[in-house]
Every structure is written in structure tokens, then in C-alpha cells.
Amino acid sequence: MDPRKHAFPPVVDPRVRLLVLGSLPGERSLAEGRYYAHPQNQFWQLMSAAIGRDLTALDYQARLDALLNAHVGLWDVVASAQRKGSTDAAIREPEVRDIAALAASLPDLRAIAFNGGTAWRHGTAQLRQKCDSIALIALPSSSPLHTVGLAAKLPEWQRLSDYLI
């Protein structure tokens, strides 16, 4: 049986206007205890463009602080799952999080963005009926396995800035 992987706690505060949800951290992120730790994952570059600040130049805690200061929260849709390796395709028996409850606790929340198709499928399944006033946004995955390239992903991620004003 594949080992059960467990995601991280949310990075949020009451000022969050945009919540970005991934699926489940990969092996490198789990080993380091950090969101998006794999050096080829483009998340920090893409979010830099969205918030107008170079996150890649900062250490991890400063990155998280910069996201919160920009009113961006971070979490994963899957709380735990069986998975060999890091791919979303290998996720088995997912236990999903109560995203609607977290959303309800964020008074300024305007949008929830989903980093990739797996996050979108699991997240929107529970939110479509519960979050009428919150925009749900599908994003191209920041994963290095989604090989369309940074330039192709960038326009969709840059649009997140509209929800931060």
C-alpha cells in the first residue's frame, strides 16, 4: 500500500481576499515542510507576478508573510491521501478539506483560485452550491509536470491581482 501523505495547515489571516489552493504537497515539499519547495515548481514566480513583488528572492517565512501582506492565503484541497510519488494522478483515497468552512471564516474573501485540475475538481465539487459571492478560478498548474511553460501560464496567474485591490 502506498504511504498516506498529509498536507500542511492553511496560511491565512482575516485580511485574505484571495485563497490559492493546491492539491497535495509533493515529496520535496513534504520532506522540507514547505509549500511549493521543489525548485522547478513555478508557484513562487507566478505569485510574484500576481502580487507585484519578487517572492523568489525571499526566504520561506518572508514569502508567506509577503503573501499575507498582499491578502493572499494558501492551502491545499486534499488533507491526506494515499500516494506513491508526487503526481496528482497517483492520489488515491483522498480526504478532502472543508474549504467552505475556511472560506466562511475569511470575511474579506473575494476569490478562490485552484492551482491545477485536481485542486479544481476536488475543490469546486464542494463549493459550487456554497460560495455564490466568491469567484472560483481555475489556474494552469504551477507544477513542473505541466510543461506548457511559464510564459503560457503567466497571464492567467497575473489576473489574480484583480481580486487583491
C-alpha positions as CSV (number, residue, x, y, z in Angstrom):
1,M,0.0,0.0,0.0
2,D,1.2,3.5,-0.8
3,P,2.1,5.7,2.1
4,R,-0.6,8.2,3.3
5,K,0.6,11.8,2.8
6,H,-0.7,14.7,4.9
7,A,-0.9,18.3,3.8
8,F,0.0,21.4,5.7
9,P,-2.1,23.8,7.7
10,P,-3.6,26.9,6.0
11,V,-1.6,30.1,5.7
12,V,-4.4,32.7,6.3
13,D,-5.4,35.6,8.3
14,P,-8.6,37.7,8.4
15,R,-7.4,40.0,5.7
16,V,-7.2,37.3,3.0
17,R,-9.0,38.3,-0.2
18,L,-7.7,35.5,-2.4
19,L,-7.2,31.9,-1.3
20,V,-5.0,29.8,-3.6
21,L,-5.5,26.1,-3.3
22,G,-3.2,23.4,-4.5
23,S,-4.0,19.7,-4.4
24,L,-1.5,17.9,-2.1
25,P,2.2,18.8,-1.5
26,G,4.7,16.7,-3.4
27,E,7.5,14.7,-2.0
28,R,10.0,17.6,-1.8
29,S,7.6,19.9,-0.2
30,L,6.6,17.3,2.4
31,A,10.3,16.5,3.1
32,E,11.0,20.2,3.7
33,G,7.8,21.1,5.4
34,R,7.2,24.0,2.9
35,Y,4.6,24.8,0.3
36,Y,6.0,24.6,-3.2
37,A,9.5,23.6,-2.2
38,H,10.5,21.9,-5.5
39,P,12.9,24.2,-7.3
40,Q,11.2,23.6,-10.6
41,N,7.7,24.4,-9.4
42,Q,6.8,27.8,-10.8
43,F,4.4,28.8,-8.0
44,W,6.6,31.5,-6.4
45,Q,7.4,33.0,-9.8
46,L,3.7,33.0,-10.8
47,M,2.6,34.5,-7.5
48,S,5.3,37.1,-7.8
49,A,3.7,38.4,-10.9
50,A,0.3,38.4,-9.3
51,I,1.2,40.4,-6.3
52,G,3.9,42.6,-7.9
53,R,6.7,41.5,-5.6
54,D,9.6,39.1,-6.2
55,L,8.9,36.3,-3.8
56,T,11.7,34.1,-5.2
57,A,14.4,36.4,-3.6
58,L,12.9,35.9,-0.1
59,D,13.3,33.1,2.4
60,Y,10.3,30.8,3.0
61,Q,8.8,32.6,6.0
62,A,9.2,36.0,4.3
63,R,7.4,34.6,1.2
64,L,4.5,33.5,3.4
65,D,4.5,36.9,5.1
66,A,4.5,38.7,1.8
67,L,1.6,36.6,0.6
68,L,-0.4,37.5,3.7
69,N,0.5,41.2,3.3
70,A,-0.8,41.0,-0.2
71,H,-4.0,39.5,1.1
72,V,-3.3,36.0,-0.3
73,G,-3.9,32.8,1.6
74,L,-2.5,29.4,0.8
75,W,-3.9,25.9,1.4
76,D,-4.5,22.5,-0.2
77,V,-7.7,20.8,-1.1
78,V,-6.7,17.3,-0.1
79,A,-6.0,16.9,3.6
80,S,-4.5,13.4,3.2
81,A,-4.3,10.7,0.6
82,Q,-2.5,7.5,-0.4
83,R,0.1,8.4,-3.0
84,K,3.3,7.0,-4.3
85,G,5.5,9.8,-5.5
86,S,4.3,13.4,-6.2
87,T,1.9,13.3,-9.1
88,D,-1.8,14.2,-8.7
89,A,-2.6,11.2,-10.9
90,A,-1.3,8.9,-8.2
91,I,-3.6,10.3,-5.5
92,R,-5.8,7.5,-4.0
93,E,-8.4,7.6,-1.3
94,P,-8.3,11.4,-0.8
95,E,-9.7,13.0,2.3
96,V,-10.7,16.5,1.2
97,R,-10.7,19.5,3.4
98,D,-13.8,21.6,4.3
99,I,-12.9,24.5,2.1
100,A,-16.4,26.1,2.6
101,A,-15.8,26.4,6.3
102,L,-12.4,28.1,5.8
103,A,-14.0,30.4,3.2
104,A,-16.8,31.3,5.6
105,S,-14.2,32.3,8.2
106,L,-12.5,34.8,5.9
107,P,-14.6,38.0,5.9
108,D,-12.9,39.7,3.0
109,L,-12.6,36.7,0.7
110,R,-13.4,37.5,-2.9
111,A,-11.9,34.6,-4.8
112,I,-10.6,31.1,-4.5
113,A,-8.1,30.0,-7.2
114,F,-7.2,26.4,-7.9
115,N,-3.7,25.5,-8.8
116,G,-4.3,22.8,-11.4
117,G,-7.0,20.4,-12.4
118,T,-7.0,18.1,-9.4
119,A,-7.4,21.0,-7.0
120,W,-10.2,22.4,-9.2
121,R,-12.1,19.1,-9.3
122,H,-12.0,18.3,-5.6
123,G,-12.5,22.0,-4.5
124,T,-15.3,23.0,-6.8
125,A,-17.3,19.8,-6.1
126,Q,-18.0,21.1,-2.6
127,L,-18.1,24.9,-3.3
128,R,-20.4,25.4,-6.2
129,Q,-23.5,25.5,-4.0
130,K,-22.0,27.2,-1.0
131,C,-20.0,30.2,-2.2
132,D,-22.2,32.3,-4.5
133,S,-20.4,35.6,-3.9
134,I,-16.9,34.2,-4.2
135,A,-15.2,33.8,-7.7
136,L,-13.9,30.3,-8.4
137,I,-10.8,30.4,-10.7
138,A,-9.1,27.6,-12.5
139,L,-5.4,28.1,-13.0
140,P,-2.8,26.2,-15.0
141,S,-0.8,24.1,-12.7
142,S,2.5,25.5,-11.4
143,S,3.9,22.0,-11.3
144,P,6.9,21.2,-13.5
145,L,4.9,18.3,-14.8
146,H,2.6,20.8,-16.5
147,T,5.1,21.6,-19.2
148,V,3.4,24.4,-21.2
149,G,6.0,26.8,-19.8
150,L,6.0,29.9,-17.6
151,A,5.1,32.3,-20.3
152,A,1.9,30.4,-21.2
153,K,0.8,30.2,-17.5
154,L,1.6,33.8,-16.6
155,P,-1.5,35.6,-18.0
156,E,-4.0,33.5,-16.0
157,W,-2.0,33.9,-12.8
158,Q,-1.5,37.7,-13.3
159,R,-5.3,38.1,-13.4
160,L,-5.3,37.1,-9.7
161,S,-4.2,40.7,-8.9
162,D,-7.7,41.9,-9.8
163,Y,-9.0,40.3,-6.6
164,L,-6.4,41.9,-4.3
165,I,-7.3,45.6,-4.9
